[in-house]
Amino acid sequence: MASSLVQSLLNPRKNWFAALHMKTVSSRLRKYGLRYDDLYDPLHDLDIKEALARLPREVVDARNARLKRALDLSMKHEYLPEDMQAVQTPFRYYLQDMLALVKKEGKDT
């Protein structure tokens, strides 16, 4: 019951506030060319570090390039050009599945 309530509150299709939050996060991430999964810190959580280690090298390299670009833009107090912001995909996840697998393996042991 409580889990169902929480899920409906967090679902952007059912809750206008969640939809507004998702739109705001998307807008902020697009300005720097980041994806939501880029915000996970491998120094903070060993499961994230393990999940990143299991991903293909090109996925991790693309993540690092996005993070470097975002840091550079932030230091310059700039954003990506509007045309580049339009093609960004902030909610195309690449880490979620591997992270769930790592967490599941951690619970099994």
N, C-alpha and C positions, 0 to 999 in steps of 0.2 A: 504494500500500500504506500508506504513512505517513499520507496524507491520509484514507484510510478509517478508520484507527485513531483519528485525532484526532476525526473526525466521530462515531464511535461513543462516544468518551469524553465528548463534549460534548452528546450527545443525551439529554435527560431521560427518554426512554422506554426507553433501553437502560442507563443508568447511574444508580444510585440516588443517588450523590453529586451528580450534575448536577441531578437532580430536587429534591434537598434544597436545593441552592443556588438554584434557580429559585423554589422556594416561599419561601425566606427573602427574596430580592430582591423578590418580589411583595408579601409582607407589609409590608416597609419602604416600598415605593412607595405602597401603598394608604393607609398612615398619613398621608401628605402629599397624596394625590390626584394623584400624578405617573404618567406613563407612562415606559417605559424610554427611548424616544427623546428625552424631555425632558432626559436626562442628557448628551446630546451638546452640546459647547460650541463655538459658531461662532467664538469668538475663538481657539480652539486649532487649528482645522483650516479652511482656506479652502474645502475641498470641502463641509463641513457648512454653511458660510455661504452658498455658492452654492445648495445643495439647499434650504435654507430660503427663499431668495429666489425660488425657482421654485414653491414651494407656494402654494396659494390663500390669500388674505389671512385668511379665517376660520380656517383651520387654524393659522396662525402666531399669530393673536390668541388662540385657545384655548390654545396652548402657553404664551404669555406670561402669560395669566391663571392657569394651573396653577402656573407658576413663582413668580408673585407670591404666590399663596395659600400655597404651600409655604414660601416665605421668611418670610411673616407668622407661620405656625404655628410654624416653627422658632424665631423670635425670642421668641415667647410661651411656648416650651417646651410646646406642646400638639400634639395630633393631631386629625385629622378625627373627628367623631362616628362611632360604630360603624356606624350605618345608612348613612352616606355612604361609609364604607370598603367596605362590602359591594357597592356598585354600581360601584366603580372598575374600570377595565380597563387594568392596567399593561402588558400585553403586546399591546395593540392598536397595531400599528406604523403610523406615518404618514410617517416619514422614510426608511425603509430603501430603498424602491424608487427614490426620487429620488436618494438618495445613491449607490446603485449605478450609476445612469445617469450622474451627474456624474463618478464615478471612471472609468467606462468611457470617457467622452468625453475625459478627461484622459490616458488611456493611448493613445488613438487619435491624439492630436496629437503 
